[in-house]
Amino acid sequence: MAVSLSVPEADLALVRTASPLRPRVAVVLGSGLSGLADVASDAAVVPYGELSGFPRVGSVVGHAGKLVVGMLGGVPVLLFQGRAHQYQGVSAFDAAYPTRLAAGLGCDTLVVTNAAGGVVPRLAVGDLVVISDHLNLMGTNPLTGWPGPDGGFPFIPMRDAYDPVLRATMLDVAARQGVRLIEGVYAGLLGPSYETPAEVAMLAGMGADIVGMSTVPEVIAARALGLRVLGMSLVTNAAAGVGLSHAEVLEAGEKAAARLQRLVTEFVTRL
């Protein structure tokens, strides 16, 4: 059965009623990184539970479950405080809901952030990575069943899915702020179990630098809908690390939140 990448009109109307702002940039905030929404001005909040198209899943600790419309660095933005993950039992299509809503509201740029495990030794806990490419190892694709734009071909090119110009801009922002920022390849796995040592070795051999359980469906949908993408990962642990827990992921996110907030805020002002 063919699927549409649009979202319910009621959801678009709800967000437009909540705020007169017309956002240009959407930012999806990963585990422990929701604090960026707290610095937005002229903010209006829409709980995910009021959006009929948002997947009905239980909350994940570190994900506030709210959509914030506001101003960041003088630019109108959509800030998604958390996301739905496929490991919660939703499809790749539903996991890409933030992208589809952002496109429906007229955004032209998507910034995706996540907490990730470091695969290669050169990355340390607390490092920030700008994503240069990804490996879709989730076994699914949000475009399954989509007939393409206006019934055309659904074969979306993924070369430069993470926009080179946006990456260069973020690298320049980081250099000016004195923040260590590294380019790397993100591997998306289904989860929710963390990776085994053998899987980490496999990922390194495939060219991955970091690994996580999100982001890929959102980015694929963004390319299908014509949005430019910037991806940012916070290294919260060594993949298959000793004593790994979700609490450690959140703690690392809290420590890096201020750096990420400064980077994203200045980046948005440059668009």
Summary of the structure (lengths in Angstrom):
residues: 271
radius of gyration: 17.3
end to end distance: 38.0
largest distance: 50.8
contacts: 939
relative contact order: 0.22
helix: 35%
strand: 25%
